[in-house]
Amino acid sequence: MRVFVTGASGWVGTPTVAALVAAGHDVTGLARSDGAAAKIEAAGAKVLRGTIEDYDLLAEAAAAADGVIHTAFIHDFAHFAENCAIDGKAIAAMVDALSGTGKPFIATSGTGVLQTSELATEEMMAPENTGFPRISEKASFAGLDKNVRAMIVRLPPTTHGRGDHGFTPWLINIAREKGHAAYVGDGGNCWAAGHRLDAAKVFTLALEKGEAGDRFHAVAETGIAMRDLASAIGKGLGVPVKSISAEEAEAYYGMFTHFAMMNSRASSALTRAKLGWQPVEKTLLSDLAEDYYFTT
């Protein structure tokens, strides 16, 4: 298949492009810079220069492809609502371009959007009217009424691996700055986890096997307790590990408080059954036993 990938040089996009190429697909990746273009070419794909704000360009690329995988997102939390709006417009442009074709469109979301204290499953729909500005799922599934094979791949709060620059390194940097690794209360709140290389395989399998309206979870581990994550960080940095109260959390975590305190357990049972996906890469705590998480 001819596949157009946004975010093709990104944390999950890069291994997704490599997995698609390895599976025999003809891939074109969106690149906003020379560095991004070089990474995409190194993975064996063609390059289309532009950004996710080039909506006409996105529409043209989607229309020329047999399928689209959208992994791009502007990760600037200082302008989160604005970037969510950009994401929604980008999705709408590509979905409209695929209207009437029955072609696959796969967008990226997160298990955390389900905002449930229960085990998050693929069957659950993202809630609406919660005030949370990211609308990736709603915008994508608008294509179902337009004969677009729209699907969602949800990533866990930590999608880890060598070179990680996401939530786990954020916790590491806070612990390094504060001189100790912390968790709130008994540290029983959990993050689901998965490796970026395993996640790439979910996107590829979804393209090949998924059906309209499917929601997949790239989750290898249902939940890692924050006290265990803090302990691994403390060991890696050689700093003490402490329990802090909920009242102390904001002073320790700052703008990351919400994410550090969330309880986001998730299942991937349906994803494994439908796609035949089995994660094979390192677990989160195994990854954190490696020096590379603490030397960059």
Disulfide bonds with the S-S distance in Angstrom:
none
